[in-house]
Amino acid sequence: MQSKSITVSSPGKVHLLGEHSVVYGKPAILSAIDLRVYVTISTGESNIDEGIKKVAKAAEDIISNRFKINKLPKYSATINSQIPIGSGLGSSAAVSAAYLEALLTYLNLDHDGYQLNELAFEAEKVFHGTPSGGDNTTVVNGGFIWFQKNQDIKKSFSRLTYKLHPNIKQFFLINSGKPFETTKEMVERVRERLAKVKDDVLDIFEDQGRLVTQLAKVLKTGDESRLVKIIYKGERNLEKLGVVGIKAKKIIRMVEHLGGAAKIMGGGGIKDGSGMLLAYHPSSSKLIEFGKKQSFLIIPITLGEEGIRRES
C-alpha cells in the first residue's frame, strides 16, 4: 500500500436537555461544541496510541464485520484530544466516530454520513451498553440536533437549522470533577430506579420531554429568563432521578444564587464528581468572576459547531 496519512476530527457535544429520558424514547436537544478530537491513521507497522487501543479494536471489528474483511492491513494511529474524558462531553462518541471515519477513508471503503453514524452507534454500544444514539449522531452531523430514539437511526434525528437567537449569550462549562461511575453504570442506576418507582420516574421523563419542546422554542425566541427556568427545572428532574452528586449540586446552587442556571450533561455521577456542568447566566461576566473567586475551571464554549470532518 502506498504511504499515506489520514487525519479526521470530530467535535464534543453537550446535552442541552434530555439526557437519561432520551434512553426511554423522550426527545433531547444536543449540540456539537468547539472542543475536538483528532485521529490520524497512517501507513506503517502496527503502532496505536495507548489511549485509543480499545476504540481501535472496536472499530476494526465493526468495519471487518460490516465490509466482510478477513484481515486489515497494518497501520499506525495517534490521537490528540481537547475533550475531557468521562465528563459528559461525548468523548467516546467523538473518538469512535473520528477513528471509524479515518480508518474507512484509509481503507478506501465507500460510505456516507448515515453509514458512519450507524457504525459509530455500534461502537457506542460496545462502551455504554444501551446508549440512545444521540451522542454519535451529534458528533457526526454537528450543529444542533433534535434527537428521539428510534430503531431506524435515519429517522431518529433532525438538524435544527437555526442559529441561536442573538439574545442568547455565552454558555460555559464548569468542571464538577470526573465521575467515579461510568455512563453505563449511571444508565443502569436509572433503570433500577424505574423498576422500583415506575410512575414517579415516568412522570419525570414526561416533564423532561415537555421542557425539551419548550427549549427548542426558546432558542429561537431568545427569551433568556425562560431559558434559565428551563435549565433549572431540567436539572431538578435529573436530581430526582438520582444522577447528580453532592459536589455538583453545591456548584449548581451557587450558580442559581447568582441568578443563572446549571445542569449536568451526561450520565452524571454520585460518589465523586458529576462531570462537566453546562452553565448559563444573563451576565457572562458574573459567571467568570464566580469561577475566579471559587477557583473553578470555567470554559466558554461555542454551540452548533461543525461535525465530523477530514483535516488532511
NUSEKOL-191381 format. One line per 8 residues: number of its first residue (from 1); for each residue z negated, y, x of C-alpha. Coordinates in nm, 2 decimals, padded with zeros to 4 digits. Layout:
# residues N
NUM) Z:Y:X  ...
//
This chain:
# residues 312
1) 00.00:00.00:00.00  00.09:00.35:00.13  -00.20:00.56:00.24  -00.32:00.79:-00.04  -00.63:00.97:-00.18  -00.71:01.05:-00.54  -00.99:01.29:-00.64  -01.09:01.33:-01.01
9) -01.36:01.54:-01.16  -01.55:01.52:-01.49  -01.80:01.76:-01.64  -02.15:01.70:-01.75  -02.24:01.75:-02.12  -02.51:01.89:-02.34  -02.61:01.77:-02.68  -02.63:02.10:-02.88
17) -02.78:01.89:-03.16  -02.77:01.54:-03.30  -02.90:01.31:-03.02  -03.05:00.98:-03.14  -02.95:01.03:-03.50  -02.59:01.01:-03.38  -02.65:00.65:-03.29  -02.70:00.58:-03.66
25) -02.39:00.75:-03.78  -02.50:01.11:-03.82  -02.29:01.39:-03.68  -02.36:01.56:-03.35  -02.22:01.86:-03.16  -02.18:01.82:-02.79  -02.02:02.05:-02.52  -01.89:02.00:-02.18
33) -02.06:02.22:-01.92  -01.97:02.38:-01.58  -02.15:02.12:-01.37  -01.91:01.85:-01.25  -01.90:01.52:-01.06  -01.61:01.45:-00.81  -01.50:01.09:-00.73  -01.25:01.03:-00.45
41) -01.07:00.69:-00.41  -00.86:00.64:-00.10  -00.68:00.37:00.09  -00.90:00.18:00.34  -01.14:-00.10:00.39  -01.39:-00.15:00.11  -01.64:00.13:00.15  -01.81:00.26:-00.16
49) -02.09:00.52:-00.16  -02.43:00.35:-00.24  -02.48:00.58:-00.54  -02.18:00.45:-00.73  -02.17:00.08:-00.65  -02.29:-00.02:-01.00  -02.03:00.21:-01.15  -01.77:00.07:-00.92
57) -01.85:-00.29:-01.03  -01.84:-00.20:-01.40  -01.51:00.00:-01.36  -01.34:-00.28:-01.17  -01.45:-00.54:-01.42  -01.33:-00.33:-01.72  -01.00:-00.25:-01.56  -00.94:-00.61:-01.44
65) -01.01:-00.74:-01.79  -00.80:-00.48:-01.98  -00.50:-00.49:-01.75  -00.52:-00.86:-01.66  -00.56:-00.81:-01.28  -00.69:-01.10:-01.08  -00.77:-00.92:-00.76  -00.79:-00.55:-00.69
73) -00.68:-00.41:-00.35  -00.94:-00.28:-00.11  -01.02:00.09:-00.12  -01.29:00.34:-00.03  -01.48:00.56:-00.29  -01.70:00.86:-00.24  -01.89:01.08:-00.49  -02.00:01.44:-00.49
81) -02.20:01.54:-00.80  -02.35:01.86:-00.93  -02.51:01.68:-01.23  -02.87:01.57:-01.20  -02.92:01.20:-01.27  -03.13:01.09:-01.57  -03.17:01.44:-01.71  -02.98:01.42:-02.04
89) -02.66:01.58:-01.89  -02.43:01.28:-01.92  -02.43:01.19:-01.56  -02.35:00.82:-01.61  -02.06:00.90:-01.86  -01.92:01.16:-01.62  -01.93:00.94:-01.32  -01.79:00.64:-01.51
97) -01.50:00.85:-01.66  -01.42:01.01:-01.32  -01.43:00.67:-01.14  -01.22:00.50:-01.40  -00.96:00.78:-01.40  -00.94:00.78:-01.02  -00.90:00.40:-01.00  -00.65:00.38:-01.28
105) -00.44:00.65:-01.10  -00.48:00.49:-00.76  -00.36:00.16:-00.91  -00.07:00.33:-01.09  -00.17:00.19:-01.42  -00.03:00.37:-01.73  -00.29:00.51:-01.97  -00.36:00.81:-02.18
113) -00.68:01.00:-02.27  -00.77:00.78:-02.56  -00.75:00.47:-02.35  -00.96:00.63:-02.08  -01.22:00.72:-02.34  -01.23:00.36:-02.47  -01.28:00.23:-02.11  -01.55:00.49:-02.04
121) -01.72:00.38:-02.36  -01.72:00.02:-02.24  -01.88:00.14:-01.91  -02.15:00.33:-02.11  -02.23:00.00:-02.30  -02.30:-00.16:-01.96  -02.55:00.10:-01.87  -02.70:00.20:-02.21
129) -02.66:-00.10:-02.44  -02.58:00.07:-02.77  -02.45:00.42:-02.69  -02.30:00.63:-02.96  -01.99:00.71:-02.76  -02.05:01.09:-02.78  -02.12:01.14:-02.41  -01.80:00.97:-02.28
137) -01.59:01.14:-02.55  -01.72:01.48:-02.44  -01.67:01.44:-02.07  -01.32:01.30:-02.11  -01.20:01.56:-02.36  -01.40:01.87:-02.27  -01.46:02.17:-02.49  -01.69:02.14:-02.80
145) -01.69:01.80:-02.97  -01.79:01.72:-03.33  -01.88:01.35:-03.30  -01.97:01.09:-03.56  -02.00:00.73:-03.46  -01.71:00.51:-03.58  -01.58:00.17:-03.46  -01.24:00.33:-03.41
153) -01.30:00.58:-03.12  -00.99:00.78:-03.21  -01.15:00.86:-03.55  -01.50:00.93:-03.41  -01.45:01.29:-03.30  -01.27:01.61:-03.33  -01.25:01.90:-03.09  -01.39:02.23:-03.22
161) -01.12:02.46:-03.12  -01.30:02.79:-03.15  -01.48:02.97:-02.87  -01.84:03.08:-02.91  -01.89:03.40:-03.11  -01.95:03.70:-02.88  -02.30:03.74:-03.03  -02.40:03.40:-02.89
169) -02.52:03.48:-02.54  -02.61:03.26:-02.23  -02.76:02.91:-02.27  -02.99:02.78:-02.00  -03.12:02.45:-01.87  -03.49:02.42:-01.79  -03.60:02.12:-01.59  -03.89:01.94:-01.75
177) -03.88:01.66:-01.50  -03.68:01.34:-01.47  -03.78:01.09:-01.74  -03.97:00.77:-01.64  -03.79:00.58:-01.91  -03.42:00.51:-01.92  -03.19:00.63:-02.21  -03.16:00.27:-02.32
185) -03.54:00.24:-02.34  -03.57:00.56:-02.55  -03.30:00.45:-02.79  -03.49:00.12:-02.83  -03.81:00.32:-02.90  -03.64:00.50:-03.19  -03.51:00.17:-03.32  -03.86:00.03:-03.32
193) -03.99:00.33:-03.50  -03.71:00.30:-03.76  -03.82:-00.06:-03.82  -04.19:00.05:-03.88  -04.14:00.37:-04.09  -03.79:00.34:-04.21  -03.79:00.60:-04.48  -03.95:00.87:-04.27
201) -03.71:00.82:-03.98  -03.41:00.81:-04.22  -03.52:01.14:-04.36  -03.53:01.29:-04.01  -03.18:01.16:-03.94  -03.06:01.32:-04.27  -03.21:01.65:-04.18  -03.06:01.64:-03.83
209) -02.72:01.59:-03.99  -02.77:01.89:-04.21  -02.87:02.10:-03.92  -02.57:01.99:-03.72  -02.34:02.11:-04.00  -02.53:02.45:-04.01  -02.50:02.48:-03.63  -02.12:02.44:-03.64
217) -02.11:02.74:-03.88  -02.35:02.95:-03.67  -02.15:02.90:-03.35  -01.86:03.07:-03.54  -02.05:03.34:-03.72  -02.28:03.43:-03.42  -02.60:03.45:-03.62  -02.85:03.45:-03.34
225) -03.16:03.43:-03.54  -03.02:03.13:-03.74  -02.92:02.96:-03.41  -03.28:02.99:-03.28  -03.42:02.85:-03.61  -03.18:02.55:-03.60  -03.27:02.46:-03.24  -03.64:02.50:-03.33
233) -03.60:02.26:-03.63  -03.39:02.01:-03.44  -03.65:01.99:-03.17  -03.92:01.93:-03.42  -03.73:01.64:-03.56  -03.69:01.49:-03.22  -04.06:01.53:-03.16  -04.12:01.34:-03.49
241) -03.90:01.06:-03.36  -04.14:01.03:-03.06  -03.90:01.10:-02.78  -04.04:01.42:-02.64  -04.32:01.41:-02.38  -04.62:01.64:-02.33  -04.47:01.82:-02.03  -04.15:01.91:-02.22
249) -04.34:02.02:-02.53  -04.55:02.26:-02.33  -04.24:02.43:-02.18  -04.07:02.44:-02.53  -04.38:02.60:-02.69  -04.37:02.87:-02.41  -04.01:02.95:-02.48  -04.08:02.96:-02.85
257) -04.37:03.20:-02.79  -04.12:03.43:-02.61  -03.90:03.44:-02.93  -03.65:03.18:-02.81  -03.60:02.81:-02.87  -03.55:02.50:-02.66  -03.49:02.13:-02.71  -03.43:01.80:-02.52
265) -03.07:01.70:-02.49  -03.05:01.33:-02.43  -03.27:01.02:-02.47  -03.59:01.22:-02.38  -03.89:01.08:-02.21  -04.26:01.03:-02.28  -04.47:00.92:-01.98  -04.34:01.20:-01.75
273) -04.06:01.44:-01.79  -03.80:01.46:-02.07  -03.51:01.56:-01.87  -03.33:01.90:-01.88  -03.41:02.12:-02.18  -03.14:02.33:-02.35  -03.29:02.68:-02.40  -03.17:02.99:-02.58
281) -03.31:03.34:-02.62  -03.15:03.66:-02.77  -03.26:03.83:-02.44  -03.14:03.62:-02.14  -03.35:03.84:-01.91  -03.67:03.73:-02.08  -03.59:03.36:-02.01  -03.50:03.44:-01.65
289) -03.82:03.63:-01.59  -04.02:03.35:-01.76  -03.87:03.10:-01.52  -03.96:03.31:-01.22  -04.32:03.36:-01.34  -04.37:02.99:-01.42  -04.18:02.87:-01.12  -03.95:02.66:-01.34
297) -03.60:02.57:-01.24  -03.37:02.76:-01.49  -03.00:02.71:-01.46  -02.75:02.92:-01.65  -02.46:02.71:-01.80  -02.12:02.77:-01.95  -02.03:02.57:-02.25  -01.69:02.45:-02.37
305) -01.56:02.36:-02.02  -01.26:02.15:-01.93  -01.28:01.77:-01.95  -01.16:01.51:-01.70  -00.91:01.65:-01.45  -00.72:01.55:-01.14  -00.82:01.75:-00.84  -00.59:01.61:-00.58
//
